[in-house]
């Protein structure tokens, strides 16, 4: 399948990949027809989805079955009046109905908004009205149902609510009854153009209301790099990306690139993440490939991994936040697998990657994806030198790269602020080493300027995380009359150290940081807390810490 979309599929090394990777984009590409239905025609019995949950249920779906159920769902949506250009929100956690729903919406040219089940009434009202959402497909559980129903009176665009069960409240439509009684579906020829909107993703920004990132119909093809040349997948792979379908990471790791390559997507539907249960899943279902954020790997390496047979694992990738080298080293020691890091945003696909041909440098995001012309710009607008910090940007003067967002939906001002003069500004700061590897520093707004030094939160957080007392931490800058700013660490202590919180431990942690990294970066202020303020997606809200500090002053 992949051969249809690449001039060349195999590469000798990264230089060959960088020079000769070229995507072949057909006209009117539609993932539902050109990938799912194509696999169903070619190998209908090929396993596409292996789904299980924490109640012991297990279901397998072939590509033939995914075509069947997505066709039924598309027909049902058409009968409800959902058509090309309509916007549908899907709050489906890890339920297998998500895959029926998203493929069906692609097939009829409608736009999907994947959304987390953690949204409250207020969150839903904002999203419903910001995007003029027409329908919501949701898991039939509380409090999801109540939040959605409570938001309805203030959401005039929402015309229908559809539940996949187990509860189907009065006034809601029954998803399964609907698809079972749907008439046969007929493929819609050329339902979309390549630049038509496919997905709108609400970002979980750490300041202000979330932005609506608009992605087009060829966005899935840009994830070939994600699956084949980062996750290193093949047709016999069983791939697990630990992500809820409410986040864009799900289509990064649970759908597009994986199915283009022909890999089987593994889904473990659970309410609460338990490291031991995840390790049991890998062992029992012979998972070959795993992708997760560093937080997940931090939990996994605290388990007694020797109790589990992880011999099926061939490859592991890591993204979502910067990787602390200590996690890399411990996972390698326990499993023999080198974590391959990558970097991207909701506005992009994978922008930087550690590919199979290159040796990972623990803590580095890797090298640029050939899709993008990635650069680092200093505050005065020049390209950063080796070792010099700059904002990560993507240059679009020579061509529009597949996978880059089309803009922020209904917000031209925000779009032009982030993307102007043929440069998209990511808002993230990094530096590049002599081998071209990129190293994350922090969000541009989070970089601390102290006594003439620019200090990135991540490098100090990485040093802190190597101390056994620190479970989680956040680095922020505090105004200082002499230095401009000083470094502050807000720390959650491990249970073994909670009763030792005090000046002695503060001094010990400060000396530890001085020994691990450049002494000028050590936190002059340390505060111990029980929790850190976070966005709905789990990102630390450093802005809130700074605001709280300002209010205390």
Secondary structure, 3 states (H helix, E strand, C coil): CHHHCECCCCCCCHHHHHHHCCECCCCCCCHHHHHHHHHHHHCCCCEEEEEEECCCCEEEEEHHHHHHHHHHHHHHHHHCCCCCCCEEEEECCCCCHHHHHHHHHHHHCCEEEECCCCCCHHHHHHHHHHHCCCEEEEEECCCHHHHHHHHHHHCCCCCEEEEEEECCCCCCEEHHHHHHCCCCCCCCCCCCCCCCEEEEEECCCCCCCCCEEEEECCHHHHCHHHHHHHCCCCCCCEEEECCCCCCCHHHHHCCHHHHHHCCEEEEEECCCCCHHHHHHHHHHCCCCEEEECHHHHHHHCCCCHHHCCCCCCCEEEECCCCCCHHHHHHHHHHHCCCCEEEEECCCCCEEEECCCCCCCCCCEEEEECCCCEEEEECCCCCECCCCCCEEEEEECCCCCCCCCCCEECCCHHHHHHHEECCEEEEEEEEEECCCCCEEEEEEHHHCEEECCEEECHHHHHHHHCCCCCEEEEEEEEEEECCCEEEEEEEEEECCCCHHHCCHHHHHHHHHHHHHHCCHHHCCCEEEEECCCCECCCCCECHHHHHHHHHHHC
